[in-house]
Amino acid sequence: MNASVNLIYLYDHILVMRTTELKSHLHDFIDKINDERFLRVVHAMMKAFTNEEEPSPEEKKLIDERLEHFNNHPDEVENWDDLYRRLRGDRK
């Protein structure tokens, strides 16, 4: 059995927890906490983590156009250092 293990640092103690134990610990903690701000932060993190929106039709079209351009002109590329300098306005 290949169980995932997570480390939780509590002050100067390290707890080794399996994923199921970690989930249980988090559930218990969330059930007992009364700090609405903390719960809102956790909720926002959850939404951001699980947000898998599809690109809009306009975004898909733009992606398709850029991919087609790249496929038709594979040598028209710029390395990261040159791009960074160009965007910063350096003339080196």
PDB file of N, CA, C and O in Angstrom, chain B, residues numbered from 101:
ATOM      1  N   MET B 101       0.841  -1.179   0.000  1.00  0.00           N
ATOM      2  CA  MET B 101       0.000   0.000   0.000  1.00  0.00           C
ATOM      3  C   MET B 101       0.884   1.240   0.000  1.00  0.00           C
ATOM      4  O   MET B 101       1.750   1.390   0.862  1.00  0.00           O
ATOM      5  N   ASN B 102       0.670   2.109  -0.946  1.00  0.00           N
ATOM      6  CA  ASN B 102       1.467   3.326  -1.069  1.00  0.00           C
ATOM      7  C   ASN B 102       0.653   4.496  -0.533  1.00  0.00           C
ATOM      8  O   ASN B 102      -0.084   5.137  -1.283  1.00  0.00           O
ATOM      9  N   ALA B 103       0.780   4.771   0.740  1.00  0.00           N
ATOM     10  CA  ALA B 103       0.001   5.844   1.364  1.00  0.00           C
ATOM     11  C   ALA B 103       0.792   7.136   1.328  1.00  0.00           C
ATOM     12  O   ALA B 103       2.001   7.152   1.556  1.00  0.00           O
ATOM     13  N   SER B 104       0.100   8.203   1.041  1.00  0.00           N
ATOM     14  CA  SER B 104       0.719   9.516   1.038  1.00  0.00           C
ATOM     15  C   SER B 104       0.912   9.971   2.474  1.00  0.00           C
ATOM     16  O   SER B 104       0.026   9.797   3.311  1.00  0.00           O
ATOM     17  N   VAL B 105       2.072  10.554   2.759  1.00  0.00           N
ATOM     18  CA  VAL B 105       2.376  11.018   4.105  1.00  0.00           C
ATOM     19  C   VAL B 105       2.645  12.505   4.050  1.00  0.00           C
ATOM     20  O   VAL B 105       3.355  12.977   3.162  1.00  0.00           O
ATOM     21  N   ASN B 106       2.090  13.241   4.983  1.00  0.00           N
ATOM     22  CA  ASN B 106       2.279  14.682   5.057  1.00  0.00           C
ATOM     23  C   ASN B 106       2.856  15.038   6.415  1.00  0.00           C
ATOM     24  O   ASN B 106       2.554  14.399   7.422  1.00  0.00           O
ATOM     25  N   LEU B 107       3.690  16.066   6.427  1.00  0.00           N
ATOM     26  CA  LEU B 107       4.248  16.550   7.681  1.00  0.00           C
ATOM     27  C   LEU B 107       3.505  17.804   8.089  1.00  0.00           C
ATOM     28  O   LEU B 107       3.277  18.693   7.269  1.00  0.00           O
ATOM     29  N   ILE B 108       3.136  17.875   9.322  1.00  0.00           N
ATOM     30  CA  ILE B 108       2.513  19.079   9.850  1.00  0.00           C
ATOM     31  C   ILE B 108       3.409  19.582  10.970  1.00  0.00           C
ATOM     32  O   ILE B 108       3.742  18.840  11.894  1.00  0.00           O
ATOM     33  N   TYR B 109       3.796  20.847  10.878  1.00  0.00           N
ATOM     34  CA  TYR B 109       4.658  21.444  11.876  1.00  0.00           C
ATOM     35  C   TYR B 109       3.799  22.172  12.902  1.00  0.00           C
ATOM     36  O   TYR B 109       3.119  23.139  12.558  1.00  0.00           O
ATOM     37  N   LEU B 110       3.817  21.736  14.123  1.00  0.00           N
ATOM     38  CA  LEU B 110       3.098  22.393  15.200  1.00  0.00           C
ATOM     39  C   LEU B 110       4.123  22.819  16.238  1.00  0.00           C
ATOM     40  O   LEU B 110       4.656  22.005  16.992  1.00  0.00           O
ATOM     41  N   TYR B 111       4.377  24.105  16.252  1.00  0.00           N
ATOM     42  CA  TYR B 111       5.362  24.670  17.153  1.00  0.00           C
ATOM     43  C   TYR B 111       6.685  23.940  16.945  1.00  0.00           C
ATOM     44  O   TYR B 111       7.283  24.070  15.876  1.00  0.00           O
ATOM     45  N   ASP B 112       7.159  23.184  17.919  1.00  0.00           N
ATOM     46  CA  ASP B 112       8.437  22.502  17.749  1.00  0.00           C
ATOM     47  C   ASP B 112       8.253  21.002  17.550  1.00  0.00           C
ATOM     48  O   ASP B 112       9.215  20.241  17.662  1.00  0.00           O
ATOM     49  N   HIS B 113       7.045  20.575  17.260  1.00  0.00           N
ATOM     50  CA  HIS B 113       6.766  19.156  17.050  1.00  0.00           C
ATOM     51  C   HIS B 113       6.437  18.915  15.585  1.00  0.00           C
ATOM     52  O   HIS B 113       5.835  19.761  14.924  1.00  0.00           O
ATOM     53  N   ILE B 114       6.827  17.785  15.099  1.00  0.00           N
ATOM     54  CA  ILE B 114       6.476  17.389  13.739  1.00  0.00           C
ATOM     55  C   ILE B 114       5.558  16.175  13.838  1.00  0.00           C
ATOM     56  O   ILE B 114       5.906  15.162  14.445  1.00  0.00           O
ATOM     57  N   LEU B 115       4.399  16.293  13.241  1.00  0.00           N
ATOM     58  CA  LEU B 115       3.475  15.170  13.193  1.00  0.00           C
ATOM     59  C   LEU B 115       3.512  14.571  11.795  1.00  0.00           C
ATOM     60  O   LEU B 115       3.444  15.296  10.803  1.00  0.00           O
ATOM     61  N   VAL B 116       3.617  13.278  11.718  1.00  0.00           N
ATOM     62  CA  VAL B 116       3.557  12.606  10.430  1.00  0.00           C
ATOM     63  C   VAL B 116       2.149  12.049  10.294  1.00  0.00           C
ATOM     64  O   VAL B 116       1.691  11.259  11.119  1.00  0.00           O
ATOM     65  N   MET B 117       1.471  12.480   9.232  1.00  0.00           N
ATOM     66  CA  MET B 117       0.082  12.065   9.051  1.00  0.00           C
ATOM     67  C   MET B 117      -0.124  11.494   7.664  1.00  0.00           C
ATOM     68  O   MET B 117       0.427  11.999   6.686  1.00  0.00           O
ATOM     69  N   ARG B 118      -0.900  10.464   7.585  1.00  0.00           N
ATOM     70  CA  ARG B 118      -1.324   9.951   6.300  1.00  0.00           C
ATOM     71  C   ARG B 118      -2.428  10.867   5.781  1.00  0.00           C
ATOM     72  O   ARG B 118      -3.011  11.643   6.537  1.00  0.00           O
ATOM     73  N   THR B 119      -2.706  10.768   4.496  1.00  0.00           N
ATOM     74  CA  THR B 119      -3.693  11.649   3.877  1.00  0.00           C
ATOM     75  C   THR B 119      -5.044  11.559   4.579  1.00  0.00           C
ATOM     76  O   THR B 119      -5.680  12.585   4.817  1.00  0.00           O
ATOM     77  N   THR B 120      -5.488  10.362   4.911  1.00  0.00           N
ATOM     78  CA  THR B 120      -6.784  10.229   5.583  1.00  0.00           C
ATOM     79  C   THR B 120      -6.770  10.899   6.945  1.00  0.00           C
ATOM     80  O   THR B 120      -7.758  11.515   7.342  1.00  0.00           O
ATOM     81  N   GLU B 121      -5.660  10.786   7.666  1.00  0.00           N
ATOM     82  CA  GLU B 121      -5.554  11.439   8.969  1.00  0.00           C
ATOM     83  C   GLU B 121      -5.536  12.957   8.811  1.00  0.00           C
ATOM     84  O   GLU B 121      -6.139  13.681   9.602  1.00  0.00           O
ATOM     85  N   LEU B 122      -4.844  13.423   7.791  1.00  0.00           N
ATOM     86  CA  LEU B 122      -4.773  14.856   7.528  1.00  0.00           C
ATOM     87  C   LEU B 122      -6.161  15.406   7.216  1.00  0.00           C
ATOM     88  O   LEU B 122      -6.549  16.455   7.732  1.00  0.00           O
ATOM     89  N   LYS B 123      -6.902  14.702   6.378  1.00  0.00           N
ATOM     90  CA  LYS B 123      -8.268  15.133   6.054  1.00  0.00           C
ATOM     91  C   LYS B 123      -9.131  15.184   7.309  1.00  0.00           C
ATOM     92  O   LYS B 123      -9.867  16.147   7.523  1.00  0.00           O
ATOM     93  N   SER B 124      -9.041  14.165   8.124  1.00  0.00           N
ATOM     94  CA  SER B 124      -9.828  14.112   9.351  1.00  0.00           C
ATOM     95  C   SER B 124      -9.461  15.269  10.281  1.00  0.00           C
ATOM     96  O   SER B 124     -10.337  15.909  10.863  1.00  0.00           O
ATOM     97  N   HIS B 125      -8.173  15.527  10.414  1.00  0.00           N
ATOM     98  CA  HIS B 125      -7.688  16.621  11.260  1.00  0.00           C
ATOM     99  C   HIS B 125      -8.221  17.959  10.753  1.00  0.00           C
ATOM    100  O   HIS B 125      -8.675  18.788  11.541  1.00  0.00           O
ATOM    101  N   LEU B 126      -8.165  18.166   9.447  1.00  0.00           N
ATOM    102  CA  LEU B 126      -8.658  19.417   8.871  1.00  0.00           C
ATOM    103  C   LEU B 126     -10.168  19.560   9.056  1.00  0.00           C
ATOM    104  O   LEU B 126     -10.657  20.640   9.388  1.00  0.00           O
ATOM    105  N   HIS B 127     -10.900  18.476   8.842  1.00  0.00           N
ATOM    106  CA  HIS B 127     -12.356  18.518   9.042  1.00  0.00           C
ATOM    107  C   HIS B 127     -12.690  18.897  10.484  1.00  0.00           C
ATOM    108  O   HIS B 127     -13.540  19.753  10.731  1.00  0.00           O
ATOM    109  N   ASP B 128     -12.016  18.255  11.425  1.00  0.00           N
ATOM    110  CA  ASP B 128     -12.262  18.561  12.839  1.00  0.00           C
ATOM    111  C   ASP B 128     -11.954  20.020  13.144  1.00  0.00           C
ATOM    112  O   ASP B 128     -12.721  20.695  13.831  1.00  0.00           O
ATOM    113  N   PHE B 129     -10.835  20.497  12.632  1.00  0.00           N
ATOM    114  CA  PHE B 129     -10.432  21.883  12.878  1.00  0.00           C
ATOM    115  C   PHE B 129     -11.460  22.854  12.313  1.00  0.00           C
ATOM    116  O   PHE B 129     -11.870  23.796  12.993  1.00  0.00           O
ATOM    117  N   ILE B 130     -11.875  22.628  11.075  1.00  0.00           N
ATOM    118  CA  ILE B 130     -12.838  23.530  10.427  1.00  0.00           C
ATOM    119  C   ILE B 130     -14.188  23.480  11.144  1.00  0.00           C
ATOM    120  O   ILE B 130     -14.859  24.504  11.273  1.00  0.00           O
ATOM    121  N   ASP B 131     -14.587  22.300  11.607  1.00  0.00           N
ATOM    122  CA  ASP B 131     -15.858  22.191  12.329  1.00  0.00           C
ATOM    123  C   ASP B 131     -15.848  22.973  13.638  1.00  0.00           C
ATOM    124  O   ASP B 131     -16.891  23.457  14.076  1.00  0.00           O
ATOM    125  N   LYS B 132     -14.691  23.102  14.261  1.00  0.00           N
ATOM    126  CA  LYS B 132     -14.607  23.739  15.579  1.00  0.00           C
ATOM    127  C   LYS B 132     -14.275  25.226  15.529  1.00  0.00           C
ATOM    128  O   LYS B 132     -14.514  25.934  16.507  1.00  0.00           O
ATOM    129  N   ILE B 133     -13.733  25.714  14.427  1.00  0.00           N
ATOM    130  CA  ILE B 133     -13.274  27.105  14.394  1.00  0.00           C
ATOM    131  C   ILE B 133     -14.457  28.063  14.254  1.00  0.00           C
ATOM    132  O   ILE B 133     -15.432  27.772  13.562  1.00  0.00           O
ATOM    133  N   ASN B 134     -14.349  29.195  14.916  1.00  0.00           N
ATOM    134  CA  ASN B 134     -15.410  30.201  14.870  1.00  0.00           C
ATOM    135  C   ASN B 134     -14.967  31.475  14.169  1.00  0.00           C
ATOM    136  O   ASN B 134     -15.717  32.451  14.135  1.00  0.00           O
ATOM    137  N   ASP B 135     -13.779  31.484  13.615  1.00  0.00           N
ATOM    138  CA  ASP B 135     -13.243  32.676  12.955  1.00  0.00           C
ATOM    139  C   ASP B 135     -13.740  32.718  11.509  1.00  0.00           C
ATOM    140  O   ASP B 135     -13.266  31.965  10.658  1.00  0.00           O
ATOM    141  N   GLU B 136     -14.698  33.603  11.243  1.00  0.00           N
ATOM    142  CA  GLU B 136     -15.289  33.680   9.905  1.00  0.00           C
ATOM    143  C   GLU B 136     -14.259  34.091   8.857  1.00  0.00           C
ATOM    144  O   GLU B 136     -14.300  33.606   7.726  1.00  0.00           O
ATOM    145  N   ARG B 137     -13.332  34.985   9.226  1.00  0.00           N
ATOM    146  CA  ARG B 137     -12.299  35.407   8.264  1.00  0.00           C
ATOM    147  C   ARG B 137     -11.467  34.215   7.815  1.00  0.00           C
ATOM    148  O   ARG B 137     -11.185  34.061   6.626  1.00  0.00           O
ATOM    149  N   PHE B 138     -11.074  33.372   8.766  1.00  0.00           N
ATOM    150  CA  PHE B 138     -10.286  32.191   8.432  1.00  0.00           C
ATOM    151  C   PHE B 138     -11.071  31.279   7.497  1.00  0.00           C
ATOM    152  O   PHE B 138     -10.530  30.779   6.511  1.00  0.00           O
ATOM    153  N   LEU B 139     -12.333  31.067   7.805  1.00  0.00           N
ATOM    154  CA  LEU B 139     -13.160  30.200   6.961  1.00  0.00           C
ATOM    155  C   LEU B 139     -13.307  30.771   5.559  1.00  0.00           C
ATOM    156  O   LEU B 139     -13.315  30.023   4.582  1.00  0.00           O
ATOM    157  N   ARG B 140     -13.424  32.092   5.452  1.00  0.00           N
ATOM    158  CA  ARG B 140     -13.525  32.719   4.129  1.00  0.00           C
ATOM    159  C   ARG B 140     -12.225  32.546   3.342  1.00  0.00           C
ATOM    160  O   ARG B 140     -12.254  32.331   2.130  1.00  0.00           O
ATOM    161  N   VAL B 141     -11.092  32.639   4.027  1.00  0.00           N
ATOM    162  CA  VAL B 141      -9.801  32.439   3.358  1.00  0.00           C
ATOM    163  C   VAL B 141      -9.683  30.998   2.869  1.00  0.00           C
ATOM    164  O   VAL B 141      -9.277  30.757   1.733  1.00  0.00           O
ATOM    165  N   VAL B 142     -10.034  30.054   3.714  1.00  0.00           N
ATOM    166  CA  VAL B 142      -9.979  28.640   3.319  1.00  0.00           C
ATOM    167  C   VAL B 142     -10.920  28.391   2.144  1.00  0.00           C
ATOM    168  O   VAL B 142     -10.571  27.677   1.203  1.00  0.00           O
ATOM    169  N   HIS B 143     -12.105  28.978   2.200  1.00  0.00           N
ATOM    170  CA  HIS B 143     -13.070  28.810   1.110  1.00  0.00           C
ATOM    171  C   HIS B 143     -12.529  29.398  -0.191  1.00  0.00           C
ATOM    172  O   HIS B 143     -12.665  28.785  -1.249  1.00  0.00           O
ATOM    173  N   ALA B 144     -11.917  30.580  -0.122  1.00  0.00           N
ATOM    174  CA  ALA B 144     -11.341  31.197  -1.324  1.00  0.00           C
ATOM    175  C   ALA B 144     -10.213  30.337  -1.887  1.00  0.00           C
ATOM    176  O   ALA B 144     -10.091  30.186  -3.103  1.00  0.00           O
ATOM    177  N   MET B 145      -9.389  29.774  -1.001  1.00  0.00           N
ATOM    178  CA  MET B 145      -8.311  28.887  -1.462  1.00  0.00           C
ATOM    179  C   MET B 145      -8.899  27.661  -2.150  1.00  0.00           C
ATOM    180  O   MET B 145      -8.396  27.226  -3.185  1.00  0.00           O
ATOM    181  N   MET B 146      -9.951  27.112  -1.582  1.00  0.00           N
ATOM    182  CA  MET B 146     -10.591  25.936  -2.166  1.00  0.00           C
ATOM    183  C   MET B 146     -11.144  26.260  -3.551  1.00  0.00           C
ATOM    184  O   MET B 146     -10.967  25.490  -4.496  1.00  0.00           O
ATOM    185  N   LYS B 147     -11.816  27.408  -3.664  1.00  0.00           N
ATOM    186  CA  LYS B 147     -12.384  27.788  -4.953  1.00  0.00           C
ATOM    187  C   LYS B 147     -11.288  28.008  -5.991  1.00  0.00           C
ATOM    188  O   LYS B 147     -11.429  27.594  -7.141  1.00  0.00           O
ATOM    189  N   ALA B 148     -10.193  28.661  -5.586  1.00  0.00           N
ATOM    190  CA  ALA B 148      -9.097  28.911  -6.522  1.00  0.00           C
ATOM    191  C   ALA B 148      -8.450  27.600  -6.950  1.00  0.00           C
ATOM    192  O   ALA B 148      -8.072  27.443  -8.111  1.00  0.00           O
ATOM    193  N   PHE B 149      -8.324  26.665  -6.025  1.00  0.00           N
ATOM    194  CA  PHE B 149      -7.686  25.384  -6.317  1.00  0.00           C
ATOM    195  C   PHE B 149      -8.549  24.533  -7.233  1.00  0.00           C
ATOM    196  O   PHE B 149      -8.028  23.823  -8.094  1.00  0.00           O
ATOM    197  N   THR B 150      -9.856  24.597  -7.055  1.00  0.00           N
ATOM    198  CA  THR B 150     -10.754  23.739  -7.835  1.00  0.00           C
ATOM    199  C   THR B 150     -11.327  24.436  -9.059  1.00  0.00           C
ATOM    200  O   THR B 150     -12.099  23.834  -9.806  1.00  0.00           O
ATOM    201  N   ASN B 151     -10.965  25.683  -9.275  1.00  0.00           N
ATOM    202  CA  ASN B 151     -11.504  26.440 -10.403  1.00  0.00           C
ATOM    203  C   ASN B 151     -10.883  25.936 -11.702  1.00  0.00           C
ATOM    204  O   ASN B 151      -9.702  26.163 -11.964  1.00  0.00           O
ATOM    205  N   GLU B 152     -11.668  25.266 -12.495  1.00  0.00           N
ATOM    206  CA  GLU B 152     -11.196  24.738 -13.772  1.00  0.00           C
ATOM    207  C   GLU B 152     -12.107  25.228 -14.886  1.00  0.00           C
ATOM    208  O   GLU B 152     -12.664  24.435 -15.645  1.00  0.00           O
ATOM    209  N   GLU B 153     -12.251  26.535 -14.974  1.00  0.00           N
ATOM    210  CA  GLU B 153     -13.120  27.103 -15.995  1.00  0.00           C
ATOM    211  C   GLU B 153     -12.565  26.840 -17.386  1.00  0.00           C
ATOM    212  O   GLU B 153     -11.355  26.843 -17.610  1.00  0.00           O
ATOM    213  N   GLU B 154     -13.478  26.617 -18.299  1.00  0.00           N
ATOM    214  CA  GLU B 154     -13.114  26.493 -19.705  1.00  0.00           C
ATOM    215  C   GLU B 154     -12.803  27.886 -20.245  1.00  0.00           C
ATOM    216  O   GLU B 154     -13.426  28.865 -19.834  1.00  0.00           O
ATOM    217  N   PRO B 155     -11.845  27.977 -21.161  1.00  0.00           N
ATOM    218  CA  PRO B 155     -11.618  29.281 -21.801  1.00  0.00           C
ATOM    219  C   PRO B 155     -12.874  29.710 -22.563  1.00  0.00           C
ATOM    220  O   PRO B 155     -13.634  28.876 -23.054  1.00  0.00           O
ATOM    221  N   SER B 156     -13.070  31.009 -22.649  1.00  0.00           N
ATOM    222  CA  SER B 156     -14.213  31.538 -23.400  1.00  0.00           C
ATOM    223  C   SER B 156     -13.995  31.255 -24.887  1.00  0.00           C
ATOM    224  O   SER B 156     -12.875  30.937 -25.288  1.00  0.00           O
ATOM    225  N   PRO B 157     -15.034  31.364 -25.709  1.00  0.00           N
ATOM    226  CA  PRO B 157     -14.863  31.172 -27.156  1.00  0.00           C
ATOM    227  C   PRO B 157     -13.811  32.119 -27.741  1.00  0.00           C
ATOM    228  O   PRO B 157     -13.054  31.732 -28.631  1.00  0.00           O
ATOM    229  N   GLU B 158     -13.762  33.359 -27.242  1.00  0.00           N
ATOM    230  CA  GLU B 158     -12.763  34.317 -27.732  1.00  0.00           C
ATOM    231  C   GLU B 158     -11.351  33.873 -27.362  1.00  0.00           C
ATOM    232  O   GLU B 158     -10.426  33.978 -28.168  1.00  0.00           O
ATOM    233  N   GLU B 159     -11.191  33.369 -26.120  1.00  0.00           N
ATOM    234  CA  GLU B 159      -9.876  32.885 -25.687  1.00  0.00           C
ATOM    235  C   GLU B 159      -9.460  31.654 -26.489  1.00  0.00           C
ATOM    236  O   GLU B 159      -8.298  31.529 -26.875  1.00  0.00           O
ATOM    237  N   LYS B 160     -10.402  30.747 -26.740  1.00  0.00           N
ATOM    238  CA  LYS B 160     -10.097  29.559 -27.543  1.00  0.00           C
ATOM    239  C   LYS B 160      -9.664  29.957 -28.951  1.00  0.00           C
ATOM    240  O   LYS B 160      -8.721  29.387 -29.500  1.00  0.00           O
ATOM    241  N   LYS B 161     -10.357  30.937 -29.531  1.00  0.00           N
ATOM    242  CA  LYS B 161     -10.015  31.399 -30.879  1.00  0.00           C
ATOM    243  C   LYS B 161      -8.603  31.973 -30.895  1.00  0.00           C
ATOM    244  O   LYS B 161      -7.822  31.670 -31.796  1.00  0.00           O
ATOM    245  N   LEU B 162      -8.273  32.793 -29.909  1.00  0.00           N
ATOM    246  CA  LEU B 162      -6.942  33.387 -29.833  1.00  0.00           C
ATOM    247  C   LEU B 162      -5.871  32.310 -29.662  1.00  0.00           C
ATOM    248  O   LEU B 162      -4.823  32.370 -30.305  1.00  0.00           O
ATOM    249  N   ILE B 163      -6.126  31.335 -28.805  1.00  0.00           N
ATOM    250  CA  ILE B 163      -5.177  30.232 -28.608  1.00  0.00           C
ATOM    251  C   ILE B 163      -4.984  29.469 -29.909  1.00  0.00           C
ATOM    252  O   ILE B 163      -3.854  29.156 -30.286  1.00  0.00           O
ATOM    253  N   ASP B 164      -6.082  29.168 -30.599  1.00  0.00           N
ATOM    254  CA  ASP B 164      -5.997  28.449 -31.874  1.00  0.00           C
ATOM    255  C   ASP B 164      -5.203  29.244 -32.908  1.00  0.00           C
ATOM    256  O   ASP B 164      -4.393  28.677 -33.642  1.00  0.00           O
ATOM    257  N   GLU B 165      -5.435  30.563 -32.965  1.00  0.00           N
ATOM    258  CA  GLU B 165      -4.699  31.409 -33.915  1.00  0.00           C
ATOM    259  C   GLU B 165      -3.206  31.411 -33.602  1.00  0.00           C
ATOM    260  O   GLU B 165      -2.378  31.307 -34.507  1.00  0.00           O
ATOM    261  N   ARG B 166      -2.867  31.526 -32.338  1.00  0.00           N
ATOM    262  CA  ARG B 166      -1.448  31.541 -31.960  1.00  0.00           C
ATOM    263  C   ARG B 166      -0.789  30.198 -32.216  1.00  0.00           C
ATOM    264  O   ARG B 166       0.360  30.140 -32.653  1.00  0.00           O
ATOM    265  N   LEU B 167      -1.508  29.121 -31.945  1.00  0.00           N
ATOM    266  CA  LEU B 167      -0.968  27.788 -32.206  1.00  0.00           C
ATOM    267  C   LEU B 167      -0.774  27.569 -33.699  1.00  0.00           C
ATOM    268  O   LEU B 167       0.242  27.015 -34.120  1.00  0.00           O
ATOM    269  N   GLU B 168      -1.735  27.998 -34.495  1.00  0.00           N
ATOM    270  CA  GLU B 168      -1.609  27.875 -35.949  1.00  0.00           C
ATOM    271  C   GLU B 168      -0.406  28.686 -36.449  1.00  0.00           C
ATOM    272  O   GLU B 168       0.361  28.211 -37.286  1.00  0.00           O
ATOM    273  N   HIS B 169      -0.247  29.908 -35.935  1.00  0.00           N
ATOM    274  CA  HIS B 169       0.899  30.731 -36.340  1.00  0.00           C
ATOM    275  C   HIS B 169       2.211  30.036 -35.974  1.00  0.00           C
ATOM    276  O   HIS B 169       3.145  30.003 -36.776  1.00  0.00           O
ATOM    277  N   PHE B 170       2.278  29.488 -34.772  1.00  0.00           N
ATOM    278  CA  PHE B 170       3.495  28.785 -34.359  1.00  0.00           C
ATOM    279  C   PHE B 170       3.759  27.583 -35.257  1.00  0.00           C
ATOM    280  O   PHE B 170       4.899  27.350 -35.659  1.00  0.00           O
ATOM    281  N   ASN B 171       2.716  26.815 -35.575  1.00  0.00           N
ATOM    282  CA  ASN B 171       2.893  25.642 -36.435  1.00  0.00           C
ATOM    283  C   ASN B 171       3.344  26.032 -37.839  1.00  0.00           C
ATOM    284  O   ASN B 171       4.102  25.299 -38.474  1.00  0.00           O
ATOM    285  N   ASN B 172       2.879  27.188 -38.326  1.00  0.00           N
ATOM    286  CA  ASN B 172       3.271  27.656 -39.656  1.00  0.00           C
ATOM    287  C   ASN B 172       4.632  28.353 -39.665  1.00  0.00           C
ATOM    288  O   ASN B 172       5.275  28.432 -40.711  1.00  0.00           O
ATOM    289  N   HIS B 173       5.069  28.850 -38.530  1.00  0.00           N
ATOM    290  CA  HIS B 173       6.333  29.593 -38.435  1.00  0.00           C
ATOM    291  C   HIS B 173       7.103  29.161 -37.182  1.00  0.00           C
ATOM    292  O   HIS B 173       7.299  29.970 -36.275  1.00  0.00           O
ATOM    293  N   PRO B 174       7.539  27.909 -37.119  1.00  0.00           N
ATOM    294  CA  PRO B 174       8.177  27.410 -35.890  1.00  0.00           C
ATOM    295  C   PRO B 174       9.505  28.088 -35.556  1.00  0.00           C
ATOM    296  O   PRO B 174       9.969  28.000 -34.419  1.00  0.00           O
ATOM    297  N   ASP B 175      10.123  28.763 -36.528  1.00  0.00           N
ATOM    298  CA  ASP B 175      11.405  29.420 -36.258  1.00  0.00           C
ATOM    299  C   ASP B 175      11.237  30.844 -35.732  1.00  0.00           C
ATOM    300  O   ASP B 175      12.217  31.472 -35.330  1.00  0.00           O
ATOM    301  N   GLU B 176      10.030  31.350 -35.732  1.00  0.00           N
ATOM    302  CA  GLU B 176       9.785  32.699 -35.219  1.00  0.00           C
ATOM    303  C   GLU B 176       9.588  32.638 -33.706  1.00  0.00           C
ATOM    304  O   GLU B 176       8.480  32.808 -33.198  1.00  0.00           O
ATOM    305  N   VAL B 177      10.668  32.397 -33.019  1.00  0.00           N
ATOM    306  CA  VAL B 177      10.623  32.316 -31.558  1.00  0.00           C
ATOM    307  C   VAL B 177      11.661  33.259 -30.974  1.00  0.00           C
ATOM    308  O   VAL B 177      12.548  33.738 -31.680  1.00  0.00           O
ATOM    309  N   GLU B 178      11.545  33.516 -29.711  1.00  0.00           N
ATOM    310  CA  GLU B 178      12.463  34.408 -29.023  1.00  0.00           C
ATOM    311  C   GLU B 178      12.807  33.755 -27.691  1.00  0.00           C
ATOM    312  O   GLU B 178      11.924  33.280 -26.977  1.00  0.00           O
ATOM    313  N   ASN B 179      14.104  33.733 -27.360  1.00  0.00           N
ATOM    314  CA  ASN B 179      14.444  33.118 -26.084  1.00  0.00           C
ATOM    315  C   ASN B 179      14.046  34.047 -24.937  1.00  0.00           C
ATOM    316  O   ASN B 179      13.858  35.249 -25.126  1.00  0.00           O
ATOM    317  N   TRP B 180      13.924  33.469 -23.763  1.00  0.00           N
ATOM    318  CA  TRP B 180      13.408  34.193 -22.613  1.00  0.00           C
ATOM    319  C   TRP B 180      14.245  35.428 -22.278  1.00  0.00           C
ATOM    320  O   TRP B 180      13.685  36.486 -21.990  1.00  0.00           O
ATOM    321  N   ASP B 181      15.576  35.316 -22.310  1.00  0.00           N
ATOM    322  CA  ASP B 181      16.439  36.453 -21.962  1.00  0.00           C
ATOM    323  C   ASP B 181      16.222  37.621 -22.914  1.00  0.00           C
ATOM    324  O   ASP B 181      16.120  38.767 -22.475  1.00  0.00           O
ATOM    325  N   ASP B 182      16.150  37.340 -24.217  1.00  0.00           N
ATOM    326  CA  ASP B 182      15.924  38.412 -25.194  1.00  0.00           C
ATOM    327  C   ASP B 182      14.539  39.034 -25.013  1.00  0.00           C
ATOM    328  O   ASP B 182      14.389  40.254 -25.075  1.00  0.00           O
ATOM    329  N   LEU B 183      13.547  38.204 -24.792  1.00  0.00           N
ATOM    330  CA  LEU B 183      12.194  38.708 -24.577  1.00  0.00           C
ATOM    331  C   LEU B 183      12.139  39.592 -23.334  1.00  0.00           C
ATOM    332  O   LEU B 183      11.532  40.663 -23.354  1.00  0.00           O
ATOM    333  N   TYR B 184      12.767  39.148 -22.267  1.00  0.00           N
ATOM    334  CA  TYR B 184      12.777  39.908 -21.019  1.00  0.00           C
ATOM    335  C   TYR B 184      13.427  41.272 -21.227  1.00  0.00           C
ATOM    336  O   TYR B 184      12.897  42.296 -20.795  1.00  0.00           O
ATOM    337  N   ARG B 185      14.577  41.275 -21.892  1.00  0.00           N
ATOM    338  CA  ARG B 185      15.266  42.552 -22.159  1.00  0.00           C
ATOM    339  C   ARG B 185      14.407  43.456 -23.038  1.00  0.00           C
ATOM    340  O   ARG B 185      14.316  44.658 -22.790  1.00  0.00           O
ATOM    341  N   ARG B 186      13.782  42.887 -24.057  1.00  0.00           N
ATOM    342  CA  ARG B 186      12.949  43.690 -24.954  1.00  0.00           C
ATOM    343  C   ARG B 186      11.759  44.292 -24.210  1.00  0.00           C
ATOM    344  O   ARG B 186      11.428  45.461 -24.407  1.00  0.00           O
ATOM    345  N   LEU B 187      11.131  43.510 -23.373  1.00  0.00           N
ATOM    346  CA  LEU B 187       9.976  44.007 -22.630  1.00  0.00           C
ATOM    347  C   LEU B 187      10.366  45.063 -21.596  1.00  0.00           C
ATOM    348  O   LEU B 187       9.580  45.956 -21.282  1.00  0.00           O
ATOM    349  N   ARG B 188      11.582  44.950 -21.076  1.00  0.00           N
ATOM    350  CA  ARG B 188      12.062  45.959 -20.128  1.00  0.00           C
ATOM    351  C   ARG B 188      12.532  47.218 -20.838  1.00  0.00           C
ATOM    352  O   ARG B 188      12.736  48.253 -20.204  1.00  0.00           O
ATOM    353  N   GLY B 189      12.703  47.133 -22.150  1.00  0.00           N
ATOM    354  CA  GLY B 189      13.145  48.292 -22.912  1.00  0.00           C
ATOM    355  C   GLY B 189      14.648  48.400 -23.035  1.00  0.00           C
ATOM    356  O   GLY B 189      15.163  49.418 -23.496  1.00  0.00           O
ATOM    357  N   ASP B 190      15.367  47.349 -22.622  1.00  0.00           N
ATOM    358  CA  ASP B 190      16.829  47.354 -22.752  1.00  0.00           C
ATOM    359  C   ASP B 190      17.210  47.251 -24.218  1.00  0.00           C
ATOM    360  O   ASP B 190      16.536  46.572 -24.994  1.00  0.00           O
ATOM    361  N   ARG B 191      18.261  47.905 -24.589  1.00  0.00           N
ATOM    362  CA  ARG B 191      18.718  47.876 -25.987  1.00  0.00           C
ATOM    363  C   ARG B 191      19.955  47.011 -26.172  1.00  0.00           C
ATOM    364  O   ARG B 191      20.580  47.059 -27.232  1.00  0.00           O
ATOM    365  N   LYS B 192      20.323  46.228 -25.175  1.00  0.00           N
ATOM    366  CA  LYS B 192      21.545  45.418 -25.234  1.00  0.00           C
ATOM    367  C   LYS B 192      21.467  44.373 -26.313  1.00  0.00           C
ATOM    368  O   LYS B 192      22.412  43.606 -26.498  1.00  0.00           O
TER     369      LYS B 192
END
